[in-house]
């Protein structure tokens, strides 16, 4: 019974926030679920990357596999349909993040894909990876109502 009351209260809040338009409510819930799913996937891949045994002979291959997954997750983030005006910033940030991640992945492939390590490409790849992940951190911060100091919103 308590769960039913909580669920009812949640639905009333959603309907109130969306002007009681059930189509808008469905779109917002779909958007939220999609966004949460992709962000959770990015976090999970991040944990897997950080758990790689760097002394392993397969470390480079494992890293490239996880980076491929991360690249796919960023592409999924950029494909999310933003359904309301309050979250339009996500579309641009996600698209930028996906572009940076794609460039990072290509450079990591060049850095680790050959028999010899290419430090220049690895360093550049890391910079692109930082830019991509910064976009995700900004999205998360803004969803919590916080605008990071180093972000300019137009």
Secondary structure, 3 states (H helix, E strand, C coil): CHHHHHHHHHHHHHHHHCCCCHHHHHHHHHHHHHHHHHHHHHHHHHHHHHCCCCCCCCHHHHHHHHHHHHHHHHHHHHHCCCCCHHHHHHHHHHHHHHHHHHHHHHHHHHHHCCCCCCHHHHHHHHHHHHHHHHHHHHHHHHHCCCCCCCCCCC
